[in-house]
Every structure is written in C-alpha cells, then in structure tokens.
C-alpha cells in the first residue's frame, strides 16, 4: 500500500488531471465521503463514477440552438455511450486520484475527529487541493 500523499504531492497529482477529470473527481468526493463503508465495492464505486460522469458531461455540453437552459439530463443511447467511453478511458486515473485524495483529507481531518466534522468541511478540504 502506498503512503498517503503529502499535500504538495496531492496538488501536483490533481493538477495533472484535465478539467473534466477534475470536475468528475470533485463531484465524486462527497459521495465517497458519505459512503466510506462502500469504497471497497468496485462495482458501487464505478456506478457512482458513471452517475457523476453523466451529470458532468451534460453540464459540459453546449446547449442546443433554441433550447432554454441546459435541458434535462439525457439518458439516451448517445449519452450512455459517451458515459461508457469516458468511464472506460478515465476510470483508473480518476478513481486512483479520488482514493488518494480521500486518504489525504482523512489525514488532514484526523485532528478534528474527536470533535467531529461535517461532510461539507471534508468536501471543502478536498476541493482545496483542486484548481476547480
């Protein structure tokens, strides 16, 4: 098992992610924090990655001419194919960074464990390592 990355190593690792990878990782972190007991369930984690990716790709999409707002999140064949391709191509990079960030934030927040901390505090700490 690799040691927990230092804050500098974590920032450098996350800086290597492209913008969409960072958005997906940033959106996935609160889900992982809230469901820490499921982190070893690869199928569940991949499913969550797929959900977050669908939303991120929908937000990244250019609105169609004449459309009001971003429209409903699509789940048509084209959207599902985009999600499947993205997850297949980016799963390891995004999840490895998320798991390492999870450990980094855990270490950062360890001193506050007795008093407790909120999901929001952990999420803010995680996002502080990203450039988004």
C-alpha positions in Angstrom: 0.0 0.0 0.0 1.3 3.4 -0.9 1.7 6.1 1.8 -0.7 8.9 2.0 0.4 11.7 -0.4 1.7 14.9 1.1 -0.3 18.0 0.4 2.2 19.0 -2.3 2.1 15.6 -4.0 -1.7 15.7 -3.9 -1.9 19.1 -5.5 0.6 18.0 -8.2 -1.3 14.8 -8.9 -4.6 16.6 -9.2 -3.1 19.3 -11.4 -2.3 16.6 -13.9 -6.0 15.8 -14.4 -7.8 17.6 -17.2 -10.7 19.9 -16.5 -13.4 17.3 -16.9 -11.5 14.7 -14.8 -11.2 17.3 -12.0 -14.9 18.1 -12.2 -15.8 14.4 -12.0 -13.4 13.8 -9.2 -14.6 16.9 -7.3 -18.2 15.8 -7.6 -17.4 12.3 -6.7 -15.6 13.1 -3.4 -18.8 14.0 -1.3 -20.3 10.7 -2.5 -17.3 8.8 -1.3 -17.1 10.7 2.0 -20.8 10.0 2.7 -20.4 6.3 1.8 -17.0 5.4 3.1 -18.1 1.9 4.0 -18.7 1.1 0.3 -15.2 2.2 -1.0 -14.1 -1.4 -1.4 -17.1 -2.3 -3.6 -15.6 -1.6 -7.0 -19.0 -2.1 -8.7 -20.7 0.5 -6.5 -17.8 3.0 -6.9 -17.9 2.6 -10.7 -21.6 3.1 -10.7 -21.2 6.3 -8.7 -18.5 7.4 -11.1 -20.9 6.8 -14.0 -23.6 8.8 -12.4 -21.3 11.8 -11.8 -19.9 11.5 -15.3 -23.3 11.6 -16.9 -24.0 14.9 -15.0 -20.6 16.4 -15.7 -20.9 15.6 -19.5 -24.4 17.0 -19.6 -23.1 20.2 -17.9 -20.2 20.3 -20.3 -22.5 20.1 -23.4 -23.2 23.1 -25.5 -27.0 24.0 -25.3 -28.8 23.2 -28.5 -30.0 26.2 -30.6 -33.3 27.4 -29.3 -33.1 25.4 -26.1 -33.9 27.1 -22.8 -31.3 26.2 -20.2 -29.3 23.1 -20.3 -32.3 20.8 -20.6 -32.9 17.5 -18.9 -30.0 15.2 -18.2 -30.0 12.8 -21.1 -30.0 9.1 -20.8 -30.4 8.3 -24.5 -28.1 5.9 -26.3 -25.7 8.7 -27.3 -25.4 9.9 -23.7 -24.9 6.4 -22.4 -22.2 5.7 -25.0 -20.4 8.9 -24.0 -20.5 7.9 -20.3 -19.3 4.4 -21.0 -16.4 5.6 -23.1 -15.4 8.2 -20.6 -15.6 5.8 -17.7 -13.7 3.2 -19.5 -10.9 5.6 -20.6 -10.7 7.6 -17.3 -11.8 5.2 -14.5 -8.4 4.3 -13.2 -6.9 7.8 -13.3 -10.0 9.5 -11.7 -10.6 6.8 -9.0 -6.9 6.5 -8.1 -6.8 10.2 -7.5 -10.0 10.2 -5.6 -8.9 7.4 -3.3 -5.6 9.1 -2.7 -7.4 12.4 -2.0 -9.8 10.5 0.4 -6.7 9.4 2.4 -5.2 12.9 2.2 -8.3 14.5 3.5 -8.7 11.8 6.2 -5.2 12.6 7.4 -5.9 16.4 7.3 -9.1 16.0 9.3 -7.7 13.4 11.8 -7.1 16.0 14.4 -10.7 17.0 14.3 -12.1 13.5 14.5 -12.9 13.7 18.3 -15.0 16.8 17.8 -16.3 15.6 14.5 -16.5 17.4 11.2 -19.2 17.6 8.5 -19.4 16.3 5.0 -19.2 19.9 3.8 -16.0 20.5 5.7 -14.4 17.4 4.3 -15.6 18.4 0.8 -14.2 21.9 1.1 -10.9 20.4 2.3 -10.8 18.0 -0.8 -11.7 20.8 -3.2 -8.9 22.9 -1.8 -6.5 20.6 -3.4 -8.0 21.1 -6.8 -7.8 24.0 -9.2 -11.6 24.0 -9.9 
